[in-house]
């Protein structure tokens, strides 16, 4: 009898929780005893980014998230520009990546994205010198045009000729993986081709990113348990880690052999050089010979940063343009202005230098990045207690999460039309590009950690976007579902299925 009574009480308690939860599903998360706000997270997990946006907007730009008691998950989520400026710039020294970040992103080793203090400063200084060097810029411009003409276009032509349905997200991931490998190591893995081959390195990076997201939501002891039992996300991560280590070592070994048979780097070489060559050969900039561990970490960091961020940006951009034909027409008109009149109605690949002066195309890309930032959130942890401009007190036991996806959807930041795709938002009355402060437009980070690859990304995006919009019609397959996935990179959950047709015969 006692057992029946206990079961009835337990059933009644569960029923109460479920009923209250369902009634509350469109309101703020409930902080339950023991479970914290985890039930709300699980219920809305399939639409996590939009749920965070709803909660943060109702909370006045900043919200405290409490995980289960046993997890020690304490997050302060914010989209307040003043908080972002405080964290990323004015009080930068108190908000490093921190030990928790290093644990979550341990696969990055001591690379630039996982480093703090002097080690980070030294790496950034080196990377900045190499990326800004004219040798690399020459290599970037040539490689980008070559990859569009010899890699991307043949696949698009094949799809148009055969009338195929293709996944543009997959296509862009393959393109950016190849171009990033070329720029970082000088080696083209030829991931982008008509037969769409499986690429081991790329698959390992996909598995890594998926695991990194889950680590944000689960306690460290749970990762270690999975790792020891060889199950779940952590077992997938371990296999991916071995693959990345092995293939990075192969890239480094190949480059050493190549350099041993070459003369020193030419100062004014017409084709330029890749970053790995510069890291291994430029004694003046490097100061000392880098070891294999440093080179491995550098390669992984560069590939993780360059592959998925740019492909994500291109995928969302193409989808938004396909939904807004008036934007597509304006981009085409702007492209015609830089083409000789007798060549305006012909197939064409644009040089990156030609695209620098295009204001509307630049604005359309920025607008896409505002609504669908490739990195949808970032997190920090304070070294010491602090009070944010919003009045919220933070301490070293908390993570501060800046929600980039949500920030682009705040009417108080971007106006009542914040959900609309309006490239004009980025153009001044005088027809120039409008520059928004980085703590408001956070797609390329802000403060001392502002993205070094910003120009590289824009050159790639503009070259690809111009080639596709000028030469092809892109039609999204009717009824194809489009929604963001749940990961550290904002990709489309179901890809972007389209049909391609030529504009010129």
C-alpha positions as CSV (number, residue, x, y, z in Angstrom):
1,X,0.0,0.0,0.0
2,X,2.8,2.3,0.9
3,X,4.5,1.6,-2.4
4,X,1.3,2.4,-4.3
5,X,1.0,5.7,-2.4
6,X,4.6,6.7,-3.2
7,X,4.0,5.9,-6.9
8,X,0.9,8.0,-6.9
9,X,2.8,10.9,-5.3
10,X,5.6,10.5,-7.8
11,X,3.2,10.4,-10.7
12,X,1.4,13.4,-9.4
13,X,4.7,15.3,-9.1
14,X,5.7,14.4,-12.6
15,X,2.3,15.4,-14.0
16,X,2.6,18.8,-12.2
17,X,6.1,19.4,-13.7
18,X,5.0,18.4,-17.2
19,X,1.8,20.5,-17.1
20,X,3.5,23.5,-15.7
21,X,6.3,23.1,-18.2
22,X,3.9,22.9,-21.2
23,X,2.0,26.0,-19.9
24,X,5.3,27.8,-19.6
25,X,6.8,26.8,-22.9
26,X,6.5,30.2,-24.5
27,X,7.6,32.1,-21.5
28,X,10.9,32.3,-19.6
29,X,12.7,29.1,-18.5
30,X,11.8,27.8,-15.0
31,X,14.7,27.2,-12.6
32,X,13.6,23.8,-11.3
33,X,15.0,22.2,-8.1
34,X,17.9,19.8,-9.0
35,X,17.4,20.1,-12.8
36,X,17.8,23.9,-13.1
37,X,16.7,25.2,-16.5
38,X,17.8,22.0,-18.3
39,X,14.1,20.9,-19.1
40,X,13.6,24.1,-21.1
41,X,16.9,23.5,-22.9
42,X,15.9,19.9,-23.9
43,X,12.4,20.9,-24.9
44,X,13.6,23.7,-27.2
45,X,16.9,22.1,-28.2
46,X,15.9,21.7,-31.9
47,X,15.5,25.6,-32.0
48,X,18.1,26.6,-29.4
49,X,19.2,29.8,-31.1
50,X,15.7,31.2,-31.6
51,X,14.8,30.1,-28.0
52,X,17.8,32.0,-26.7
53,X,16.7,35.0,-28.7
54,X,13.2,35.0,-27.2
55,X,14.5,34.6,-23.7
56,X,17.2,37.3,-23.9
57,X,14.8,39.8,-25.5
58,X,12.3,39.4,-22.7
59,X,15.0,39.7,-20.2
60,X,16.3,43.1,-21.4
61,X,19.4,41.9,-23.3
62,X,20.9,39.8,-20.5
63,X,19.8,36.6,-18.9
64,X,21.2,34.3,-16.2
65,X,21.0,30.6,-17.1
66,X,21.3,28.0,-14.3
67,X,22.1,24.4,-15.2
68,X,21.4,21.3,-13.0
69,X,22.9,21.4,-9.5
70,X,25.4,18.7,-10.2
71,X,26.7,20.3,-13.4
72,X,28.0,23.7,-12.1
73,X,26.7,25.2,-15.3
74,X,26.2,29.0,-14.8
75,X,25.9,31.1,-17.8
76,X,25.2,34.8,-18.2
77,X,24.0,35.3,-21.7
78,X,24.1,38.8,-23.1
79,X,23.6,40.8,-26.3
80,X,24.0,44.2,-24.7
81,X,26.5,46.2,-26.9
82,X,27.8,48.1,-23.8
83,X,28.5,44.7,-22.2
84,X,30.2,43.4,-25.3
85,X,32.4,46.5,-25.5
86,X,33.3,46.2,-21.8
87,X,34.2,42.5,-22.2
88,X,36.0,42.6,-25.5
89,X,37.7,46.0,-25.3
90,X,37.6,48.3,-22.3
91,X,38.2,45.6,-19.7
92,X,39.8,43.1,-22.1
93,X,42.5,41.9,-19.6
94,X,39.9,40.6,-17.2
95,X,38.1,38.5,-19.8
96,X,40.6,36.0,-21.4
97,X,39.6,32.8,-23.1
98,X,40.4,31.2,-19.8
99,X,41.0,27.6,-18.6
100,X,37.4,26.4,-19.2
101,X,37.7,27.5,-22.8
102,X,41.0,25.7,-23.2
103,X,39.4,22.5,-21.8
104,X,36.5,22.7,-24.1
105,X,38.6,23.5,-27.2
106,X,41.6,21.3,-26.2
107,X,41.9,19.9,-29.7
108,X,43.1,23.3,-30.8
109,X,46.2,22.9,-28.6
110,X,48.0,26.1,-28.0
111,X,46.9,27.7,-31.2
112,X,46.0,31.3,-31.5
113,X,42.2,30.8,-30.9
114,X,42.9,28.9,-27.6
115,X,45.7,31.1,-26.2
116,X,45.9,34.0,-23.8
117,X,48.4,36.5,-22.4
118,X,51.9,36.7,-23.9
119,X,51.7,33.5,-25.9
120,X,48.6,34.8,-27.6
121,X,50.1,38.2,-28.3
122,X,53.2,36.6,-29.9
123,X,51.1,34.3,-32.1
124,X,48.8,37.1,-33.2
125,X,51.8,39.3,-34.0
126,X,53.3,36.5,-36.1
127,X,50.0,35.7,-37.9
128,X,49.3,39.4,-38.6
129,X,52.7,39.9,-40.1
130,X,52.4,36.9,-42.4
131,X,48.7,37.5,-43.4
132,X,49.4,41.2,-44.2
133,X,52.6,40.4,-46.1
134,X,52.3,41.1,-49.9
135,X,53.5,37.6,-50.6
136,X,50.5,36.1,-49.0
137,X,48.1,38.6,-50.5
138,X,49.4,37.8,-53.9
139,X,48.9,34.1,-53.2
140,X,45.4,34.8,-51.8
141,X,44.1,36.7,-54.9
142,X,45.5,34.2,-57.4
143,X,44.4,31.1,-55.4
144,X,40.9,32.5,-54.9
145,X,40.3,33.2,-58.6
146,X,41.8,29.9,-59.6
147,X,39.7,27.9,-57.2
148,X,36.5,29.6,-58.5
149,X,37.4,29.1,-62.1
150,X,38.9,25.6,-61.9
151,X,37.1,24.2,-58.9
152,X,33.7,25.7,-58.3
153,X,32.6,26.6,-61.9
154,X,33.2,23.0,-63.3
155,X,30.9,21.6,-60.7
156,X,28.2,24.3,-61.3
157,X,28.5,23.7,-65.0
158,X,28.0,20.0,-64.6
159,X,25.0,20.5,-62.3
160,X,23.4,23.0,-64.8
161,X,24.0,20.7,-67.8
162,X,22.6,17.6,-66.0
163,X,19.7,19.4,-64.3
164,X,20.9,18.1,-60.9
165,X,19.6,19.1,-57.5
166,X,22.7,19.9,-55.4
167,X,23.4,20.9,-51.8
168,X,25.1,24.3,-52.0
169,X,26.1,24.1,-48.3
170,X,28.1,20.9,-49.1
171,X,29.5,22.6,-52.2
172,X,30.6,25.7,-50.3
173,X,32.1,23.6,-47.5
174,X,34.2,21.7,-50.1
175,X,35.2,24.9,-51.8
176,X,36.3,26.6,-48.6
177,X,38.1,23.5,-47.3
178,X,40.1,23.3,-50.5
179,X,40.9,27.0,-50.6
180,X,41.8,27.2,-46.8
181,X,44.1,24.2,-47.2
182,X,45.8,25.9,-50.1
183,X,46.2,29.2,-48.3
184,X,47.3,27.5,-45.1
185,X,49.5,24.7,-46.4
186,X,49.9,25.1,-50.2
187,X,48.2,21.7,-50.7
188,X,44.9,21.2,-52.5
189,X,43.0,18.1,-51.1
190,X,40.6,18.4,-54.1
191,X,37.5,18.0,-51.9
192,X,35.6,19.9,-54.6
193,X,35.0,17.9,-57.7
194,X,32.1,16.5,-59.7
195,X,32.1,13.1,-57.9
196,X,32.1,14.8,-54.4
197,X,34.6,12.5,-52.8
198,X,34.7,11.8,-49.0
199,X,37.5,13.7,-47.4
200,X,38.8,12.3,-44.1
201,X,40.2,15.5,-42.8
202,X,36.9,17.3,-43.5
203,X,34.8,14.6,-41.8
204,X,37.0,14.7,-38.7
205,X,36.5,18.5,-38.4
206,X,32.7,18.0,-38.7
207,X,32.8,15.5,-35.8
208,X,35.0,17.8,-33.8
209,X,32.6,20.8,-34.1
210,X,29.6,18.7,-33.1
211,X,31.4,17.5,-29.9
212,X,32.6,21.0,-29.0
213,X,29.0,22.3,-29.0
214,X,27.8,19.5,-26.6
215,X,30.7,20.3,-24.3
216,X,29.2,23.7,-23.7
217,X,26.1,22.1,-22.2
218,X,27.5,19.2,-20.3
219,X,29.8,19.0,-17.3
220,X,33.5,18.0,-17.7
221,X,33.0,14.7,-15.7
222,X,30.5,13.6,-18.3
223,X,33.0,14.1,-21.1
224,X,35.6,12.1,-19.2
225,X,33.1,9.3,-18.5
226,X,32.2,9.0,-22.2
227,X,35.9,9.1,-23.1
228,X,36.8,6.3,-20.6
229,X,33.9,4.2,-21.8
230,X,34.6,5.0,-25.5
231,X,31.1,6.0,-26.2
232,X,29.1,9.0,-27.5
233,X,30.5,12.4,-28.6
234,X,33.8,12.0,-26.8
235,X,34.7,8.7,-28.5
236,X,33.9,10.4,-31.8
237,X,36.2,13.3,-30.8
238,X,39.0,11.0,-30.0
239,X,38.9,9.3,-33.4
240,X,38.7,12.7,-35.1
241,X,41.6,14.0,-33.0
242,X,43.8,11.1,-34.3
243,X,42.8,11.8,-37.8
244,X,43.7,15.5,-37.5
245,X,47.0,14.8,-35.9
246,X,48.0,12.3,-38.6
247,X,47.0,14.4,-41.6
248,X,48.5,17.5,-40.1
249,X,51.8,15.6,-39.7
250,X,51.6,14.6,-43.3
251,X,51.1,18.2,-44.5
252,X,54.1,19.3,-42.4
253,X,56.3,16.5,-43.6
254,X,55.3,17.2,-47.3
255,X,56.1,20.8,-46.8
256,X,59.5,20.1,-45.3
257,X,60.5,17.9,-48.2
258,X,59.3,20.6,-50.7
259,X,61.2,23.4,-49.0
260,X,64.4,21.3,-48.7
261,X,64.5,21.3,-52.5
262,X,63.8,25.0,-53.0
263,X,65.8,28.2,-52.7
264,X,64.9,30.8,-50.0
265,X,61.6,32.6,-50.4
266,X,61.5,35.2,-53.2
267,X,60.8,38.7,-51.9
268,X,58.7,39.6,-55.0
269,X,57.5,36.3,-56.2
270,X,54.6,36.8,-58.6
271,X,52.5,34.0,-57.2
272,X,53.2,34.5,-53.5
273,X,53.4,31.8,-50.9
274,X,51.1,29.9,-48.5
275,X,51.2,30.5,-44.7
276,X,52.9,27.2,-43.7
277,X,55.8,28.0,-46.1
278,X,56.2,31.4,-44.4
279,X,56.0,29.9,-40.9
280,X,58.7,27.4,-41.7
281,X,60.9,29.6,-43.9
282,X,60.7,33.2,-42.9
283,X,63.4,33.5,-40.3
284,X,63.1,37.3,-40.2
285,X,59.5,37.2,-39.0
286,X,59.6,34.0,-37.1
287,X,62.8,34.6,-35.1
288,X,63.2,30.9,-34.4
289,X,62.4,27.6,-36.1
290,X,58.9,26.4,-35.1
291,X,58.5,22.8,-33.9
292,X,56.0,20.3,-35.2
293,X,53.5,20.8,-32.3
294,X,53.3,24.6,-33.0
295,X,52.8,23.9,-36.7
296,X,50.2,21.3,-36.0
297,X,48.2,23.6,-33.8
298,X,48.5,26.4,-36.3
299,X,47.2,24.3,-39.1
300,X,44.2,23.0,-37.1
301,X,43.3,26.5,-36.0
302,X,43.6,28.0,-39.5
303,X,41.5,25.2,-41.0
304,X,38.8,25.3,-38.3
305,X,38.5,29.1,-38.7
306,X,38.6,29.3,-42.4
307,X,36.6,26.3,-43.7
308,X,33.3,26.5,-41.9
309,X,32.9,30.2,-41.2
310,X,33.1,31.3,-44.8
311,X,31.0,28.4,-46.1
312,X,28.3,29.1,-43.6
313,X,28.3,32.8,-44.6
314,X,28.0,31.9,-48.3
315,X,25.2,29.4,-47.7
316,X,23.0,31.8,-45.8
317,X,23.8,34.7,-48.2
318,X,22.8,32.7,-51.2
319,X,19.6,31.6,-49.6
320,X,18.7,35.2,-48.5
321,X,19.4,36.5,-52.0
322,X,17.3,33.8,-53.6
323,X,14.4,34.9,-51.3
324,X,14.9,38.5,-52.2
325,X,15.0,38.9,-56.0
326,X,15.2,42.7,-55.8
327,X,18.5,42.3,-54.0
328,X,19.8,39.9,-56.6
329,X,18.9,42.4,-59.4
330,X,20.7,45.2,-57.6
331,X,23.8,43.1,-57.2
332,X,23.7,42.2,-60.9
333,X,23.3,45.8,-61.9
334,X,26.3,46.8,-59.7
335,X,28.4,44.0,-61.3
336,X,27.5,45.2,-64.8
337,X,29.0,48.6,-63.9
338,X,32.5,47.2,-63.6
339,X,32.3,45.2,-66.8
340,X,33.1,46.7,-70.3
341,X,29.8,47.3,-72.1
342,X,30.7,45.0,-75.0
343,X,31.2,42.1,-72.5
344,X,28.3,42.7,-70.1
345,X,26.1,39.9,-71.5
346,X,28.8,37.2,-71.3
347,X,30.0,34.6,-68.8
348,X,32.7,36.1,-66.5
349,X,34.9,35.4,-63.5
350,X,35.8,38.6,-61.6
351,X,39.2,39.4,-60.2
352,X,39.1,40.1,-56.5
353,X,40.5,43.6,-57.1
354,X,37.5,44.5,-59.2
355,X,35.1,43.7,-56.5
356,X,36.6,45.9,-53.8
357,X,34.7,49.0,-54.9
358,X,31.2,47.3,-54.9
359,X,29.2,48.8,-52.2
360,X,25.9,47.0,-52.5
361,X,27.5,43.5,-52.7
362,X,29.5,44.4,-49.6
363,X,26.3,45.6,-47.8
364,X,24.4,42.4,-48.7
365,X,27.2,40.2,-47.3
366,X,27.3,42.2,-44.1
367,X,23.5,42.0,-43.8
368,X,23.7,38.2,-44.2
369,X,26.4,38.1,-41.5
370,X,24.3,40.2,-39.2
371,X,21.3,37.8,-39.4
372,X,23.3,34.6,-39.6
373,X,26.7,35.0,-38.1
374,X,28.9,31.9,-38.8
375,X,29.8,31.7,-35.1
376,X,26.5,32.1,-33.3
377,X,27.9,32.6,-29.8
378,X,31.2,33.2,-27.9
379,X,32.0,32.7,-24.3
380,X,34.3,34.3,-21.8
381,X,35.1,33.9,-18.1
382,X,36.3,36.8,-15.9
383,X,39.5,36.5,-13.9
384,X,38.1,38.6,-11.1
385,X,34.7,39.7,-10.0
386,X,33.3,42.5,-12.1
387,X,30.2,44.5,-12.7
388,X,29.0,44.8,-16.3
389,X,27.6,48.1,-17.7
390,X,24.1,46.4,-17.5
391,X,24.6,46.1,-13.7
392,X,25.1,42.4,-13.6
393,X,27.8,41.1,-11.3
394,X,30.0,38.3,-12.7
395,X,32.6,36.1,-11.1
396,X,35.2,33.5,-12.2
397,X,32.8,30.6,-11.6
398,X,30.5,31.9,-14.4
399,X,30.7,31.8,-18.1
400,X,29.6,34.9,-20.1
401,X,28.0,34.0,-23.4
402,X,27.7,36.6,-26.1
403,X,24.9,35.5,-28.4
404,X,25.7,36.9,-31.9
405,X,22.7,35.2,-33.5
406,X,20.3,36.9,-31.0
407,X,22.1,40.3,-31.2
408,X,21.2,40.6,-34.9
409,X,17.5,40.1,-34.0
410,X,17.2,42.8,-31.4
411,X,14.9,45.7,-32.5
412,X,16.5,47.9,-29.8
413,X,19.9,47.5,-31.5
414,X,19.0,47.3,-35.2
415,X,15.5,48.9,-35.4
416,X,12.0,47.6,-35.9
417,X,13.0,46.1,-39.2
418,X,15.8,44.0,-37.7
419,X,14.4,40.7,-39.1
420,X,14.4,42.0,-42.7
421,X,17.2,41.4,-45.1
422,X,18.1,45.0,-46.1
423,X,21.6,45.6,-47.6
424,X,20.7,49.3,-47.7
425,X,21.2,49.3,-43.9
426,X,25.0,49.2,-44.7
427,X,25.0,52.1,-47.2
428,X,25.3,55.8,-46.3
429,X,23.3,58.6,-47.9
430,X,26.4,59.4,-49.9
431,X,26.6,55.9,-51.3
432,X,29.5,54.7,-49.2
433,X,29.8,51.6,-47.0
434,X,28.5,52.3,-43.5
435,X,30.8,51.0,-40.8
436,X,29.0,49.8,-37.6
437,X,31.0,49.4,-34.4
438,X,32.3,45.9,-33.8
439,X,30.6,45.6,-30.4
440,X,27.3,45.9,-32.3
441,X,28.2,44.0,-35.5
442,X,30.2,41.2,-33.8
443,X,30.6,38.8,-36.7
444,X,34.4,39.4,-36.9
445,X,34.9,39.7,-33.1
446,X,35.9,43.0,-31.5
447,X,38.8,44.7,-29.7
448,X,42.3,43.1,-29.6
449,X,40.9,39.8,-30.8
450,X,39.3,41.2,-34.0
451,X,39.5,38.6,-36.7
452,X,42.8,38.7,-38.7
453,X,41.1,36.9,-41.6
454,X,38.4,39.4,-42.2
455,X,39.8,40.6,-45.5
456,X,40.6,37.1,-46.5
457,X,36.9,36.1,-45.9
458,X,35.5,39.1,-47.8
459,X,37.7,38.4,-50.8
460,X,36.6,34.8,-50.9
461,X,32.9,35.6,-50.4
462,X,32.8,38.4,-53.0
463,X,34.6,36.3,-55.6
464,X,32.3,33.4,-55.2
465,X,29.1,35.5,-54.8
466,X,29.9,37.5,-57.9
467,X,30.7,34.5,-60.1
468,X,27.4,32.7,-59.1
469,X,25.1,35.7,-59.3
470,X,26.4,37.0,-62.6
471,X,26.6,33.7,-64.4
472,X,23.8,31.5,-62.9
473,X,20.2,31.4,-61.8
474,X,19.9,29.6,-58.4
475,X,16.5,28.3,-57.4
476,X,15.9,26.7,-54.0
477,X,14.0,23.4,-54.3
478,X,10.3,24.1,-53.5
479,X,9.4,23.0,-49.9
480,X,13.0,22.5,-48.9
481,X,13.2,23.2,-45.1
482,X,15.7,25.8,-43.9
483,X,16.6,26.2,-40.3
484,X,19.9,26.6,-38.3
485,X,21.6,23.5,-36.8
486,X,22.7,23.4,-33.2
487,X,26.5,23.6,-33.3
488,X,29.4,26.0,-32.7
489,X,29.1,26.9,-36.4
490,X,25.7,28.2,-37.8
491,X,25.1,25.8,-40.7
492,X,21.8,24.8,-42.2
493,X,20.3,21.7,-40.6
494,X,19.2,20.2,-43.9
495,X,21.7,21.8,-46.2
496,X,20.6,24.1,-49.1
497,X,19.1,22.1,-52.0
498,X,19.0,24.1,-55.2
499,X,18.8,23.8,-59.0
500,X,21.3,25.7,-61.1
501,X,20.8,27.1,-64.6
502,X,23.1,29.2,-66.8
503,X,22.3,32.8,-67.5
504,X,24.5,32.9,-70.6
505,X,24.7,30.4,-73.5
